[in-house]
Amino acid sequence: MNAVFTSFEKFLFSTITGNQDGSSKSLEVVCRIAPKNGKESCVSLVDDRNVKVIAPMNYVTRNNDAFVEKLFKFDCVFDENDTQRDIFRRCSLDFVENLINGNDSLLFTYGVTGSGKTFTMTGNAESDNSGLLPRTLDVIFRSLPNIMEKCIFKPNGRNGFAIQTEEKAQLERQTIPLPSYSIAKRLVETVATKSLNNSRCCAVFISYIEIYNDMCYDLLDENLTDERLFTSKNIRIDSVTRKAYVEKIKEIEVESCDEAIEQFLQAQERRKIAKTLLNKSSSRSHSIFIIRLVSASLHKGKYYPDSTKNDIHIAEMTLVDLAGSEPY
Ligand SMILES: Nc1ncnc2c1ncn2[C@@H]1O[C@H](COP(=O)(O)OP(=O)(O)OP(=O)(O)O)[C@@H](O)[C@H]1O
């Protein structure tokens, strides 16, 4: 099997109920067959759930045994006729709803080098080929009412958040740079999903890390390309929540989809520079993009979160583009 096979798997960490078939599934494995582009392929689509692996032309086994065709069953199979939009709507849209409902999800792409993992996850933000990540951000921001001004929710660096006073938030807001945009136009995912309860307010934070040779790098750190290039981050476990977190990484608050995509694109540039400087291969690194939705009840009669209620809720959606697996 060679470079024509991409599978990406869906993990839902929290129990999710109400799948279309009425079941409550916590894991789905979905397969996308990359375009053949004139090349020979030994993977063939049987139907929307089954894939057959057939013998490549001139295939000879070691003992001249006959090649045994194998059938693989998935939760869903896409082929080259399926678009980025089709993949998003089948594989990621329910995760956005899951996030808005306050649950965590993990989605990752897995496959051999060149099989289309990055194309599926990212695609091209400026064309109709935009992938799961920009589309996910589009729908998230379309589904959120009451997005607070920046710096009201404050990350504690260990997966937790606090509500700052109006004075502190305002002072801190003056110190953060205004977002800049390099994309002139973008095709936007127009589908809608269930919206957050109107009595709550929220903020969205992103972080983006790369794991290469067991080292963890912060791709949102603008200094990654110089002196901090060789400084990796530590992964720790919070003693109270028992959840893992990466120490001292940037969690950037974003107010719009365009702002989040801009941060992502700048991080991609950093990743390319670091790759050249360290002479590393991008296909051997994992990249992990985390979207955190922090919400709390709105204050009665005031457009501000109510800190007395102590009901901050954090939900996260993680999108992972895994390193290319070895072809065999
Ligand atoms: N479904 C598809 N439709 C159109 N082009 C595709 C598709 N899948 C992959 N490609 C193209 O194939 C090439 C390789 O894809 P991509 O870089 O996404 O592979 P990858 O699995 O991420 O590889 P690596 O593991 O080396 O990072 C790219 O030029 C991409 O645009």
Ligand as a Chemical Component Dictionary entry (heavy atoms), coordinates in Angstrom:
data_LIG
# 
_chem_comp.id                   LIG 
_chem_comp.type                 NON-POLYMER 
_chem_comp.pdbx_formal_charge   0 
_chem_comp.three_letter_code    LIG 
# 
loop_
_chem_comp_atom.comp_id 
_chem_comp_atom.atom_id 
_chem_comp_atom.alt_atom_id 
_chem_comp_atom.type_symbol 
_chem_comp_atom.charge 
_chem_comp_atom.model_Cartn_x 
_chem_comp_atom.model_Cartn_y 
_chem_comp_atom.model_Cartn_z 
_chem_comp_atom.pdbx_ordinal 
LIG N1  N1  N 0 -7.747 14.758 -1.768 1  
LIG C1  C1  C 0 -6.800 15.501 -2.375 2  
LIG N2  N2  N 0 -7.134 16.323 -3.393 3  
LIG C2  C2  C 0 -6.199 17.084 -4.005 4  
LIG N3  N3  N 0 -4.876 17.076 -3.687 5  
LIG C3  C3  C 0 -4.495 16.281 -2.697 6  
LIG C4  C4  C 0 -5.421 15.442 -1.978 7  
LIG N4  N4  N 0 -4.738 14.764 -1.052 8  
LIG C5  C5  C 0 -3.447 15.159 -1.168 9  
LIG N5  N5  N 0 -3.300 16.058 -2.162 10 
LIG C6  C6  C 0 -2.045 16.698 -2.590 11 
LIG O1  O1  O 0 -1.006 15.729 -2.391 12 
LIG C7  C7  C 0 0.188  16.360 -1.906 13 
LIG C8  C8  C 0 0.640  15.710 -0.598 14 
LIG O2  O2  O 0 -0.358 15.939 0.382  15 
LIG P1  P1  P 0 -0.032 16.335 1.886  16 
LIG O3  O3  O 0 1.121  17.269 1.977  17 
LIG O4  O4  O 0 -1.314 16.768 2.487  18 
LIG O5  O5  O 0 0.418  14.913 2.452  19 
LIG P2  P2  P 0 0.776  14.518 3.953  20 
LIG O6  O6  O 0 0.115  13.203 4.187  21 
LIG O7  O7  O 0 0.459  15.613 4.891  22 
LIG O8  O8  O 0 2.353  14.318 3.863  23 
LIG P3  P3  P 0 3.475  14.388 5.024  24 
LIG O9  O9  O 0 3.253  13.200 5.921  25 
LIG O10 O10 O 0 4.756  14.269 4.249  26 
LIG O11 O11 O 0 3.359  15.717 5.735  27 
LIG C9  C9  C 0 -0.132 17.847 -1.735 28 
LIG O12 O12 O 0 0.355  18.541 -2.865 29 
LIG C10 C10 C 0 -1.655 17.883 -1.681 30 
LIG O13 O13 O 0 -2.147 19.108 -2.186 31 
# 
loop_
_chem_comp_bond.comp_id 
_chem_comp_bond.atom_id_1 
_chem_comp_bond.atom_id_2 
_chem_comp_bond.value_order 
_chem_comp_bond.pdbx_ordinal 
LIG N1  C1  SING 1  
LIG C1  N2  SING 2  
LIG C1  C4  DOUB 3  
LIG N2  C2  DOUB 4  
LIG C2  N3  SING 5  
LIG N3  C3  DOUB 6  
LIG C3  C4  SING 7  
LIG C3  N5  SING 8  
LIG C4  N4  SING 9  
LIG N4  C5  DOUB 10 
LIG C5  N5  SING 11 
LIG N5  C6  SING 12 
LIG C6  O1  SING 13 
LIG C6  C10 SING 14 
LIG O1  C7  SING 15 
LIG C7  C8  SING 16 
LIG C7  C9  SING 17 
LIG C8  O2  SING 18 
LIG O2  P1  SING 19 
LIG P1  O3  DOUB 20 
LIG P1  O4  SING 21 
LIG P1  O5  SING 22 
LIG O5  P2  SING 23 
LIG P2  O6  DOUB 24 
LIG P2  O7  SING 25 
LIG P2  O8  SING 26 
LIG O8  P3  SING 27 
LIG P3  O9  DOUB 28 
LIG P3  O10 SING 29 
LIG P3  O11 SING 30 
LIG C9  O12 SING 31 
LIG C9  C10 SING 32 
LIG C10 O13 SING 33 
# 
